[in-house]
């Protein structure tokens, strides 16, 4: 099957999932065409049946804003026609689903039928979607898609709540690939910690919704009880404030900002605890990746997180902003070796439920059902 995948190519969860999905589909023998404005961060190397089509927007003096959606639709038309695609899978409602609708109508006028699958990832619904100015377009694009999926039950409910959708939404969760532990984890760990002090980790795009400041506040409380280290992976608009906060709390010698990393598995392999205090998460892919490495998770109880992080089995859940509660649970984990081992085991077991193969198989079945109908 020839599959077109339209995505944001960045470090965010939707881009990571879409890229890893495409790579795995290619591994299974499908021909995969990524369509986006720059090379996806998780796409590297050369594979015979993986192709990248760059969407380039010209700088016309007429436009105050680049007409990306129009150019994207044109690129979809071009790739479908000349690469003979069987299906388009767009990740994110806007602008990808709306551009796909435009492309589908253009192709239809030329006698070409192409099914469109739209996957909702979260921000397109829970944040952007709540802006009433976007509601008519998102509702229309969801209803006009040939199939719609959401990454969690929570996101599915939010979509039905905020949009007048008539289309059935199938929940196909995000996934994780189980890797062997880093062979030089012990040596790598020694670079970040002394005397085997616990390492706390957080990975995100450092936006306000991630509440990374809470991570530092939790770490400050934990470190006062149990000398620890904090590794912050990622970058974004909040980074300067976070660095200032470290200096204010005199914690810079115990906190490491490592920036953006394509593959975070090595960092997770040396971590003892993962913190995710987000204001909202449609799924919590970063938490799942931590669990796959056997790292207990302390997160908020918002959105789809309770579907991933199971209270008392893989870690603990807290209300948004409950810094003291999160710190208390972290200290409890570090002070109780038996609990710590139980949570590590539970984290690995939970991650196995989201292993990549059965999830990709569900997407394949969906594609096949739509192409047969077409």
PEVENFEN-V924661 format. One record per residue. N is the residue number from 1. RES is the residue in one letter. PHI is phi in whole degrees, -180 to 180 (NA if undefined). Layout:
# PEVENFEN-V924661
n->N res->RES phi->PHI
n->N res->RES phi->PHI
This chain:
# PEVENFEN-V924661
n->1 res->X phi->NA
n->2 res->X phi->-103
n->3 res->X phi->-119
n->4 res->X phi->-97
n->5 res->X phi->-118
n->6 res->X phi->-107
n->7 res->X phi->-155
n->8 res->X phi->-85
n->9 res->X phi->-87
n->10 res->X phi->-90
n->11 res->X phi->-79
n->12 res->X phi->-64
n->13 res->X phi->-58
n->14 res->X phi->-64
n->15 res->X phi->-67
n->16 res->X phi->-65
n->17 res->X phi->-63
n->18 res->X phi->-63
n->19 res->X phi->-68
n->20 res->X phi->-65
n->21 res->X phi->-61
n->22 res->X phi->-62
n->23 res->X phi->-63
n->24 res->X phi->-73
n->25 res->X phi->-61
n->26 res->X phi->-65
n->27 res->X phi->-60
n->28 res->X phi->-86
n->29 res->X phi->107
n->30 res->X phi->-77
n->31 res->X phi->-98
n->32 res->X phi->-117
n->33 res->X phi->-121
n->34 res->X phi->-85
n->35 res->X phi->-125
n->36 res->X phi->-168
n->37 res->X phi->-87
n->38 res->X phi->-155
n->39 res->X phi->-62
n->40 res->X phi->-56
n->41 res->X phi->-64
n->42 res->X phi->-92
n->43 res->X phi->-106
n->44 res->X phi->-144
n->45 res->X phi->79
n->46 res->X phi->-123
n->47 res->X phi->-133
n->48 res->X phi->-60
n->49 res->X phi->-113
n->50 res->X phi->-120
n->51 res->X phi->-130
n->52 res->X phi->-121
n->53 res->X phi->-114
n->54 res->X phi->-83
n->55 res->X phi->-93
n->56 res->X phi->-110
n->57 res->X phi->-103
n->58 res->X phi->-76
n->59 res->X phi->-94
n->60 res->X phi->-93
n->61 res->X phi->-59
n->62 res->X phi->-64
n->63 res->X phi->-96
n->64 res->X phi->-74
n->65 res->X phi->-128
n->66 res->X phi->-63
n->67 res->X phi->-82
n->68 res->X phi->-61
n->69 res->X phi->-61
n->70 res->X phi->-68
n->71 res->X phi->-66
n->72 res->X phi->-62
n->73 res->X phi->-60
n->74 res->X phi->-63
n->75 res->X phi->-65
n->76 res->X phi->-61
n->77 res->X phi->-58
n->78 res->X phi->-62
n->79 res->X phi->-69
n->80 res->X phi->-61
n->81 res->X phi->-66
n->82 res->X phi->-94
n->83 res->X phi->-105
n->84 res->X phi->66
n->85 res->X phi->-65
n->86 res->X phi->-95
n->87 res->X phi->-159
n->88 res->X phi->-114
n->89 res->X phi->-118
n->90 res->X phi->-106
n->91 res->X phi->-107
n->92 res->X phi->103
n->93 res->X phi->-69
n->94 res->X phi->-124
n->95 res->X phi->-91
n->96 res->X phi->-68
n->97 res->X phi->-69
n->98 res->X phi->-68
n->99 res->X phi->-67
n->100 res->X phi->-66
n->101 res->X phi->-62
n->102 res->X phi->-61
n->103 res->X phi->-62
n->104 res->X phi->-62
n->105 res->X phi->-68
n->106 res->X phi->-63
n->107 res->X phi->-66
n->108 res->X phi->-61
n->109 res->X phi->-67
n->110 res->X phi->-105
n->111 res->X phi->81
n->112 res->X phi->-113
n->113 res->X phi->-106
n->114 res->X phi->-135
n->115 res->X phi->-70
n->116 res->X phi->-123
n->117 res->X phi->-106
n->118 res->X phi->-110
n->119 res->X phi->-107
n->120 res->X phi->-90
n->121 res->X phi->-112
n->122 res->X phi->143
n->123 res->X phi->-62
n->124 res->X phi->-64
n->125 res->X phi->-108
n->126 res->X phi->-76
n->127 res->X phi->-111
n->128 res->X phi->-61
n->129 res->X phi->-63
n->130 res->X phi->-78
n->131 res->X phi->-75
n->132 res->X phi->-59
n->133 res->X phi->-68
n->134 res->X phi->-92
n->135 res->X phi->-55
n->136 res->X phi->-61
n->137 res->X phi->-69
n->138 res->X phi->-65
n->139 res->X phi->-58
n->140 res->X phi->-62
n->141 res->X phi->-68
n->142 res->X phi->-64
n->143 res->X phi->-68
n->144 res->X phi->-90
n->145 res->X phi->-70
n->146 res->X phi->-76
n->147 res->X phi->-155
n->148 res->X phi->-130
n->149 res->X phi->-125
n->150 res->X phi->-130
n->151 res->X phi->-85
n->152 res->X phi->-156
n->153 res->X phi->-63
n->154 res->X phi->-60
n->155 res->X phi->-68
n->156 res->X phi->-60
n->157 res->X phi->-64
n->158 res->X phi->-62
n->159 res->X phi->-65
n->160 res->X phi->-65
n->161 res->X phi->-72
n->162 res->X phi->-97
n->163 res->X phi->-132
n->164 res->X phi->-85
n->165 res->X phi->-91
n->166 res->X phi->-104
n->167 res->X phi->-80
n->168 res->X phi->-69
n->169 res->X phi->-110
n->170 res->X phi->-98
n->171 res->X phi->-85
n->172 res->X phi->-122
n->173 res->X phi->-71
n->174 res->X phi->-64
n->175 res->X phi->-140
n->176 res->X phi->-145
n->177 res->X phi->-102
n->178 res->X phi->-80
n->179 res->X phi->-106
n->180 res->X phi->-70
n->181 res->X phi->-59
n->182 res->X phi->-60
n->183 res->X phi->-64
n->184 res->X phi->-110
n->185 res->X phi->-60
n->186 res->X phi->-63
n->187 res->X phi->-65
n->188 res->X phi->-65
n->189 res->X phi->-61
n->190 res->X phi->-63
n->191 res->X phi->-75
n->192 res->X phi->-109
n->193 res->X phi->-142
n->194 res->X phi->-122
n->195 res->X phi->56
n->196 res->X phi->58
n->197 res->X phi->-64
n->198 res->X phi->-61
n->199 res->X phi->-111
n->200 res->X phi->-102
n->201 res->X phi->-129
n->202 res->X phi->-143
n->203 res->X phi->-130
n->204 res->X phi->-167
n->205 res->X phi->-98
n->206 res->X phi->55
n->207 res->X phi->-93
n->208 res->X phi->-56
n->209 res->X phi->-62
n->210 res->X phi->-80
n->211 res->X phi->51
n->212 res->X phi->-67
n->213 res->X phi->-59
n->214 res->X phi->-65
n->215 res->X phi->-59
n->216 res->X phi->-68
n->217 res->X phi->-64
n->218 res->X phi->-63
n->219 res->X phi->-60
n->220 res->X phi->-59
n->221 res->X phi->-68
n->222 res->X phi->-67
n->223 res->X phi->-63
n->224 res->X phi->-69
n->225 res->X phi->-93
n->226 res->X phi->-133
n->227 res->X phi->-51
n->228 res->X phi->-140
n->229 res->X phi->-129
n->230 res->X phi->-125
n->231 res->X phi->-113
n->232 res->X phi->-107
n->233 res->X phi->-109
n->234 res->X phi->128
n->235 res->X phi->-162
n->236 res->X phi->156
n->237 res->X phi->-63
n->238 res->X phi->-91
n->239 res->X phi->-61
n->240 res->X phi->-59
n->241 res->X phi->-63
n->242 res->X phi->-68
n->243 res->X phi->-66
n->244 res->X phi->-63
n->245 res->X phi->-63
n->246 res->X phi->-60
n->247 res->X phi->-69
n->248 res->X phi->-61
n->249 res->X phi->-87
n->250 res->X phi->56
n->251 res->X phi->-118
n->252 res->X phi->-60
n->253 res->X phi->-75
n->254 res->X phi->-115
n->255 res->X phi->-119
n->256 res->X phi->-118
n->257 res->X phi->-93
n->258 res->X phi->-100
n->259 res->X phi->77
n->260 res->X phi->-79
n->261 res->X phi->-132
n->262 res->X phi->-65
n->263 res->X phi->-119
n->264 res->X phi->-94
n->265 res->X phi->-62
n->266 res->X phi->-65
n->267 res->X phi->-65
n->268 res->X phi->-66
n->269 res->X phi->-65
n->270 res->X phi->-104
n->271 res->X phi->-92
n->272 res->X phi->-108
n->273 res->X phi->-158
n->274 res->X phi->-116
n->275 res->X phi->-109
n->276 res->X phi->-140
n->277 res->X phi->-93
n->278 res->X phi->-58
n->279 res->X phi->-70
n->280 res->X phi->-157
n->281 res->X phi->-145
n->282 res->X phi->-72
n->283 res->X phi->-142
n->284 res->X phi->103
n->285 res->X phi->-61
n->286 res->X phi->-62
n->287 res->X phi->-65
n->288 res->X phi->-64
n->289 res->X phi->-64
n->290 res->X phi->-65
n->291 res->X phi->-61
n->292 res->X phi->-62
n->293 res->X phi->-91
n->294 res->X phi->76
n->295 res->X phi->-104
n->296 res->X phi->-61
n->297 res->X phi->-123
n->298 res->X phi->-114
n->299 res->X phi->-139
n->300 res->X phi->-79
n->301 res->X phi->-104
n->302 res->X phi->-96
n->303 res->X phi->57
n->304 res->X phi->-88
n->305 res->X phi->-59
n->306 res->X phi->-64
n->307 res->X phi->-80
n->308 res->X phi->-107
n->309 res->X phi->-94
n->310 res->X phi->-96
n->311 res->X phi->-52
n->312 res->X phi->80
n->313 res->X phi->-109
n->314 res->X phi->-110
n->315 res->X phi->163
n->316 res->X phi->-140
n->317 res->X phi->-113
n->318 res->X phi->-138
n->319 res->X phi->-67
n->320 res->X phi->-59
n->321 res->X phi->87
n->322 res->X phi->-82
n->323 res->X phi->-62
n->324 res->X phi->-64
n->325 res->X phi->-64
n->326 res->X phi->-65
n->327 res->X phi->-64
n->328 res->X phi->-60
n->329 res->X phi->-68
n->330 res->X phi->-63
n->331 res->X phi->-62
n->332 res->X phi->-60
n->333 res->X phi->-64
n->334 res->X phi->-69
n->335 res->X phi->-88
n->336 res->X phi->-125
n->337 res->X phi->-57
n->338 res->X phi->-67
n->339 res->X phi->-63
n->340 res->X phi->-57
n->341 res->X phi->-65
n->342 res->X phi->-64
n->343 res->X phi->-69
n->344 res->X phi->-61
n->345 res->X phi->-63
n->346 res->X phi->-63
n->347 res->X phi->-63
n->348 res->X phi->-63
n->349 res->X phi->-63
n->350 res->X phi->-65
n->351 res->X phi->-61
n->352 res->X phi->-62
n->353 res->X phi->-68
n->354 res->X phi->-112
n->355 res->X phi->-60
n->356 res->X phi->-63
n->357 res->X phi->-58
n->358 res->X phi->-66
n->359 res->X phi->-70
n->360 res->X phi->-63
n->361 res->X phi->-61
n->362 res->X phi->-67
n->363 res->X phi->-66
n->364 res->X phi->-59
n->365 res->X phi->-63
n->366 res->X phi->-65
n->367 res->X phi->-57
n->368 res->X phi->-63
n->369 res->X phi->-64
n->370 res->X phi->-77
n->371 res->X phi->-73
n->372 res->X phi->-66
n->373 res->X phi->-63
n->374 res->X phi->-67
